[in-house]
Amino acid sequence: MDNNLSSALKQLALSVKRTIDDDISNGAIKPEEEVYFRWKIDKFQYTDKGVTESSAHGEYITKPSWFGATFKLMESIKKSTEYSSALEQLTSVFGKDDILSRDLEHFVIKLINECLCNSKFGEVEIEPLIKTFLKDLRKEPVKCGVEVELEGIALRPDKVEPSYGITLRRTKIEDLEREFPTYEFMQSRFLSTPSAILNIEFLGRGGGEIQRKVEQSIAILRLFKVGSVTYTRYHMYSDSMTDFMAHGTLTSGGTERALETYLVTEEDVSKLKKFWQTISNVIPPSFFEPGITKIDFLTIAYNRYSDSLSQNGILERRIANAVMGLEALFLKDSEIQELVYRLSFRTSKLLSLLGYDPHEIKKIVNQAYKVRNRFVHGGHLSYNNKKRIESEYKDVRNFLLLLLDYLRISIIVMMHSGRGKDEIIDLIEDSFVDKKREEMLNGIISRTKDVLG
């Protein structure tokens, strides 16, 4: 029965080809002229901070468009016996369903576009299109992909492949010299200068799956180093002919900003590969999937980490968010006394097993907690407080980055351990007086050392 369906689809495709060839030769259809806007780059410089210098001028170009002809052809082809035969075969295989008629129209539109854009389109090109269309109808995976414009991360190597089907690369001039129809001008009236480009390809179904891959990748990159990794825009594509959600461009409409940019060096390449392949298996879906109602301590900590990286440039707010992230990890819900003491000792103990100076950690957490308290009670860093921090760390931002690094690593350790918050906290507390419990905690930490590089 599938052979009959494949044969009917092939006859339909050949009929589409003949119809288009005849209509073009007798002048029944002609391309229209469509105006496009294109950026032309005049200056471009890429450094360890991403694109640090760029200037461009815009220019208008015209390109042939078969948009109007496509609808005219579609109406003609739907009246053909080949179209009726293909729809009849679809119904016999998949059952009567109004969606089948819509899917067949999408298949024909794909054929029309391929024929109009490729004068050599023929039987060789028809076969794979039929196979893909049948995969669509059976809801089988097809090739999906996305190109993501990122901010908050820059690369020294030209490109990195952290996992199969995933490429992270430096921004090139051709990435900026995009062209788009003039009706999109308001969306692209400013030159976009992403600091890196992320490409993802995989076998899957639907735009939702593509979007989840993008958000998961951004979450992994945010945790690799302290950086405000976010997307400005991404373009989705798919071999699917029936899922239009898997095609098109999404632009960030959020309030996130790349306040911090980190650099991937040559030495980081092997570390990033190991990190990606490990963390992608343990990262909670709540870190990157919208609409998940189950929020745990790790998700709260990650959200505070992200807020501190990307939301509002007021340093007191960012420090407060970082401290609240640590509180989500290291304080139990029932604890209401000696909070700063518990927080600083537990954080310093955990990170000391990774080679960090516990005295330095306690000092930073204590100072940050004071800033957090002032901020939540309507205050801000006084002149003397600010000068004191600057005398030790040169800049309040450097102080914040150290705090964020403690939070980042703590999230990774607890996420990778697979244990609950109270269990980890109890282990930390017991490790001060019980050697066996300390060895158990150290065993958990040791498994994360290799991931952190």
Buried (B, 14 or more C-beta within 10 A) or exposed (E): EEEEBBBBBBBBBBBBBEBBEEBBEEEBBEBEEBEBBBBEBEEBEBEEEBBEEBEBEEEEEEEEBBEEBBEBBBEBBBEBEBBEBBBEBBEEBBEEEEEBEEBBBBBBBBBBBBBBEEEEBEEEBBEEBBBBBBBBBEEEEBBBBBBBBBBBBBBBEEEBBBBEBBBBBBBBBEBBBBBBBEEBBEEBEEBBBBBBBBBBBBEBBBBEBBBBBBBBBBBBBBBBBBBBBBBBBBBBBBBBBBBEBBBEBBEEEEEBBBBBBBBBBEEBBEBBBBBBBBBBEEBBEBBBBEEEEEEEBBBBBBBBBBBBBBBBEEBBBBBBBBBBBBBBBBBEEEEEEEBBEBBBBBBBBBBBBBEBEBEBBBBBBEBBBBBBBBBEEEEEBEEEBBEEBBEEBEEBBEBBBBBBBBBBBBBBBBBBBEEEBEEBBBBBBBBEEEEEBBEBBEEBBEEBEEBBE
